[in-house]
Amino acid sequence: MLLKGRQCLTLAKRYLTTQIPYVQGQSPAPKIREYFYYIDHEGMLFLDDARIKNFTSCFKEKQFLEFFFKRIRLNDGERYRDDFPFVSLCGRERNYIRCDDVPIVFTHIFKTPDCSEKLSYGHAGDILHVPWEPSRIFMFPTSGRVYHPAPERYGSVGLVRSRLSIELSKNFRFSNGEESPPTHFTWDSVEHELDMDWWKSTYISQREEPME
């Protein structure tokens, strides 16, 4: 399931000028409830209509975040598909989601007891994670944003939060010049040649930012 077009990127801009009509908890059909959420570029989850979106107003309960994020998928239904490209289904609740960039934002790297490295997301501690692949990160030089593969149900690509991406970017090498994406990345004293192909058929390859 790969995102096509510039969905998440343009939705945030559209929302600034167009108010989407909905009521939190509305019931379009018997026993069906609809709620609306927003994920910012740091990966924090909010009610979409929250006036102030910061650490105080975001959802923090890890069990809820695990439950919510594990059920995120592309919104392929007829309702709100253009404005909320993702949905998290919980029984008879439909939780529609829009995002500043992509729904999965990686927050930190950690080691498991068997010493494998994982990349955590969703602000659920170490509960939600993917394998850390240092050869498969990608950075846009114009924005400085860093990306890493994510599970297919989320669109196959995740954003690395700014605090972590700043630390990682210190280890990039730009063989083609700093106006082009980095070509190598050093992790644990090992230099990796970056895979420049994994993102080409995903959402990243269709962003409104120049590759070169």
Secondary structure, DSSP 8 states (H G I E B T S, - for coil): ----TTHHHHHHHHHHH------TTB-SSTT-EEEEEEE-TT--EEETT-SS-STTTS---HHHHHHHHHTEEE--SSSSTTT--EEEEETTEEEEEEESS-S-EEEEEEE-TTS-EEEEETTSTTSSEEE--TTS-EE-TTT--EEEE--GGGTSEEEE-HHHHHHHHTTEE-TT-TTS---EEEETTEEEE--SSTTTTSGGGGSSS---
